[in-house]
Every structure is written in C-alpha cells, then in structure tokens.
Amino acid sequence: MLSAYSGSYGMTTTALRFSNVYGPKSERKTSVISAFCKAYVEDKSINVHGDGKQTRDYVHVEDICAGINSVVENRASGVFQLGTGLGTSVNDVLALLQNSDLSRRIDVRHCPEKPGEVRHNLCDITHAKNALGFDPQIRLPEGVRQTLDWYHNHAQGHS
C-alpha cells in the first residue's frame, strides 16, 4: 500500500520491518523471550515447540527505538529491516536464562512443532546500516539479563 501511494501520489513513505523485539516492560508480548522470562520468574515450566534448534533474530527494544529515531532524523523513505542480522536458537536463549542462576534448573517441556513454523528467520539489515547508520548495540546476553531483571522486579511489584 505504501509503495502504491508513493508511486501514485508522490508521497514519501517508510516501512519498517522489525524482527523479534524483546526487552523490559514486555509483559503483554507472547514472544519467546518474554514468555520464557515470565515462566522463569514464576518458576513455571518453559514450553519449547520442537527441538529448540529453530533460530530467530532477537532485537532489543532500545535498538528498535534508535532505528525509528534514525528514520525520522534522516527523513528516510523506503523499506528497512530492523533486527540484528544474527540468528539465535531457542536453545541458546534457554541457556542464557539457565546461566543467569546456576543454582536452579529450568524445567523445559518439549511440545510438538507448530505446523508451518519457519525453521530459521533473520533480517538482512544491510540497507538499514548503509542508509541510516543502524547498528544494534545491545547484545542478547545483556538484553536478556535486563529483561529478566525487569520481570523479577515487576513480579515483586516494583515495576
């Protein structure tokens, strides 16, 4: 639609495609990192669909905000993928959670694969890097720690 309006009416349009966004204050999201952090803090089992080797591009919300800000500041137009360009397996996310507290074991339950699920998915952020200077800064271990800390504090009523 944006491309059609741009071509038809000369409008400047921008479309942003986000990869899997995560971070503090994501209690309403049902994505992997959010769901895993919630379950971890509530000491519930974590459900993994399939073998956990499927990969996704997880990007921290602060990096998404920086990307959006860059689009606005540069008055950029076109289509930009915002992610990290890195694929991380579900099992690797679980390992980050497990490493946050080695004194406890995570109860992981493997469920059947979701029908039609894409096995590997990551963004090509080359255009965003070149046109916007987009360069994600928060690496997954740090971002998961921040998110987990927020969930620990939120669960205790300190949001």
Salt bridges, closest charged atoms under 4 A:
GLU42 OE1 - LYS44 NZ 3.12
ASP43 OD1 - ARG104 NH2 3.18
ASP51 OD2 - ARG119 NH2 2.87
ASP107 OD2 - ARG109 NE 3.39
GLU117 OE2 - ARG56 NH2 3.15
GLU142 OE2 - ARG145 NH2 2.65
ASP149 OD2 - ARG145 NH1 2.50
